[in-house]
Amino acid sequence: MTHLNRLYVIYDHEHDDKYCRKLQSELTSVCVSADALLSDTINKDTAGHLKEIFMKDISVSLVLIGRNTFESPRVDLELYASLLDVDEIPPAGLLGIVLPDCPGFKHSSNWSEQFLPTRFKENYFSGYAGLINWPENLQTILDEAERARVRKSIISPRNQQELLCSGSGISYNSFPHYL
């Protein structure tokens, strides 16, 4: 039996949108993404607001890992916010999903950790985050997300490193888009 509330999708909006749209079409009632977030300015002060506005009822954040995800300041900000413990909104569990266009896909022993965002990588190696390849059956994502939800009650997240990019704030121009 699953206890998932919602899943938050973190991804490189410039390169991996088609995979988020696939989740949108298949998992319509459980996923949310902050598509409207403008990430021109990023800092820790506004990450709590991101958490409160877009991540209130999130059980697990899905991190779509493509060839450019590791270098995205927006991905790092969303990971940071997802792992915050803010005003009775606990950290979300983490599940990384290696996308088919990421080097090493389908060869888990050959994928290079260089493509993992550093914040995700720390949580993966600590045992907090799970990591799978993009599955043929999206039910696998729900099953693995449930495992990530359980793991978060056993292992604490790591979220101490500096953000990839800092600035004066984050702009929000609409509410999240429910997948």
Buried (B, 14 or more C-beta within 10 A) or exposed (E): EEEBBBBBBBBBBEBBBEBBEBBBEBBEEBBBBBBEBEBEBBBEEBBBBBBBBBBBEBBBBBBBBBBBBBEBBBBBBBBBBBBBEBEEBBBBBBBBBBBEBBEBBEEEEEBEEEBBBBBBBBBBEEEBBBBBBBEEEBEBBBEBBBEBBEBBEEEEBBBEEEBBBEEEEBEBEEEBBEB
